Amino acid sequence: MPPDPERGIVTLRSNHSVEQTVQKLESILAAKGVKLFAIVDHSGEAEQAGMHMPPTKLLIFGNPKAGTPVMLASPTAAIDLPLKILVREDTSGNVLISFNSPEYLQSRHEFPRELIPNISVVAALAAAAAE
């Protein structure tokens, strides 16, 4: 799916379940030496609150050597960093992977364009996990 230019969200369809996609992302992050800070299990928390939500997990990850220059150039970027990937199942049973477009984040926080590669790993990670 093409990015939504107004919201800056890119969404890909995964060929795996939510759990398998998350496991794949965890493996890819570990292999690349990218720190996984947290996994937020939105659907699990909803269940504990007595509510139903399709499987939905948010991975929060990053590399301080890449992210810190972005935040130094534009301190407001810290609200969107570390990077995040949302893995969820929609109402049709499709598993979707969503993330903020690096170009959108650059525009939103007005850091120098030459720093976009510092956060562009998110697109490659999502594409690899979707396969």
Buried (B, 14 or more C-beta within 10 A) or exposed (E): EEBEEEEBBBBBEBEBBBEBBBEBBBEBBEEEEBEBEEBEBBBBEBEEEEEEBBBBBBBBBBBEEBBBBBBEBBEEBBEBBBBBBBBBBEEEEEBBBBBBBBBBBBEBBEBEEEBBEBBBBBBEBBEBBBE
